[in-house]
Amino acid sequence: MSGAATAALGAAVVVAGAGSLRVAYPSVQSEGALVLGRVEVAVGSIVFLPEQGVFLTRTAEGLGAFSARCTHLGCTVRESQDGLLCPCHGARYDRAGRVVAGPARRDLPWLAVRVLEGGTVLVDPQTRVETGTVTALAGGGRH
């Protein structure tokens, strides 16, 4: 049994080491990342991407993303005349995903955005960032 335990421990060390290398050198197609390609979002607007379940927003400083999943019970939030609305139970959010009326009590989570050289946009739904965080666009070009 001691040989099996040593082998299991060795395998755990190898897996842990590989995981840390992955963090140190993340791949472009990292597991779970949403690869959006080049996107066109006008300054001051938000765009809903239903297949990805996210909103993209553009400011003069850059591009940001936040989840379209209501923090109350997980329904998909939609745009309305005065912001964002959850059709299931009526939670309301402003255009930055901040709660303005319940039953939701938490803001929509903002997600990490990465813009690669050439303009390809990646959104990481597993990495939360502070509300309003945007990523500068490479070369200041129109995206």
Residue, then its C-alpha position, 0 to 999 in steps of 0.5 A: m500500500s505504501g507504493a500506491a500512496t507514494a504514487a498517489l502523492g506524486a500524481a497530486v504534486v504533478v497535477a498541482g504543479a501543472g495547475s500553477l503553470r496554467v495560472a502563470y501562463p494562461s492560454v488564449q482559449s482558457e477553459g470557460a473563457l468566452v471568446l467573442g472575437r472583434v466586437e463593435v460597441a458604441v461609446g455609452s451603450i450596452v449590448f446584450l449577448p444572449e448566447q453568452g449571457v452577458f452585457l458588454t458596455r463601452t465607455a471612453e476608457g474601454l470595454g467592460a462586461f457583466s453577467a445577465r443572470c439575475t442575482h435573485l434566482g438566476c433568470t436572464v435580465r433584459e434591457s428595459q426603457d429605464g435600465l435592466l429588468c428581470p422578467c421573472h420577479g421584477a428586480r430592476y438594475d441600472r445600466a451598470g448592473r446595480v440593483v435599484a429595486g428588489p427582490a434582488r439584493r446584489d448587483l449583477p457581477w462584473l466580469a474580467v475582460r481581456v482584449l488581445e492584439g488584433g481586437t479579439v475580446l475574451v470575457d472570463p465568467q469565473t473572474r469577478v471584478e469591481t463594478g464599472t471595471v473596463t479594459a482599455l482597447a488596444g490601439g484606441g481603435r473602434h471596437 
